[in-house]
Amino acid sequence: MAAPLLDEKPEGPQKQVESHKLNAMAAFAEAQTCRRQVLLNYFGEYRHETCGNCDVCLDPPKRFDGTEMAQKAMSCVYRVNQSFGIGYVVEVLRGMQNQRIKDHGHDKLSTWGLGKDESHEYWVSIIRQLVHRGFLMQNIARNSVLQLTEQARPILRGELSVELAVPRLGLSQRTRLIKPAAAIMIRSCLPNFVNCARRLLMRMTSRRTWYSTMPL
């Protein structure tokens, strides 16, 4: 019997954690970064070396100098006080004028509209790559808000360049906003290597969630 879908669960911390797991699974499935790096960086074990054996390493995507894009995205994360998730940061970058952005005064930020020439899917891909590379992290204990890591500092200061993959917008469009009701279907459609890594990711995410709630 299948586990209850996320839609059916009551609002609360547990649902937020499950939602984070689902989004992490989707991000892993469409990753354009070495899958070993994704898993290790996700848990703070940052590695710059690729494994050379996963599907991404064996068939690498086209890359470009993503330093400017990374600086724009990470600067925006900083300007919104590292207190919002991917979707909101992308809206600020693209200069959206919704009520939430106006209420927070983020339409007055220097980073508001800085990425208006690119699509929502493009920026989601860029930010996910920065998460996978260990420059940004998603704080599960704070509703998956984006936060800068120490690795982001030299990029923001212009001391280090970063190469990113050209976003695969077709793939991102299909999986960008995954509805909870689609979780079972996603699981059944993923390739075997992704399902295997997904099970590892789900187990490790549970461990990370436990760590994040421990008192300091």
C-alpha angles and dihedrals in degrees: 000000000000119000116255113278119250091248090064096053120096119252114268145092094305093055090049091053092048090049090051090051091051093050091046089053091051092047090050091050092056096035118144092191128084104285093224089055090049093054096043096043091047088066097041096261094125118201127177093189118089122224095234091213109075124091092259092053093045093048104024121193123240110278137206140182098279097176095113093045091048091050092050093049096044093044088054091051088053094046092054087053094252088280105118139068133245097274095053094045089052091050091053092047091052094048098245115178102209123144095255092058091047092048090056092044091236092135085075095057122112089235094053108116092002090129100036093125092067130066128252090251091052093056093043088056093048093049093046089053090052089051091048091049092051099248092112132027134199113229108220092191089060102046094276095297115174118252133179121247127210088259089067096063100079091047093051090048092050092244095118134036123215130208117215135184119257103254116256096223097184092058093042091052092056096050106023097102109029115190114220090237089063095058096098092046092050090052093053094047099049119103116258094253090054093047090051092050090042091060089050091047092050092050092046092045089057088053091048091049090054091050092049092057096050115111115249 
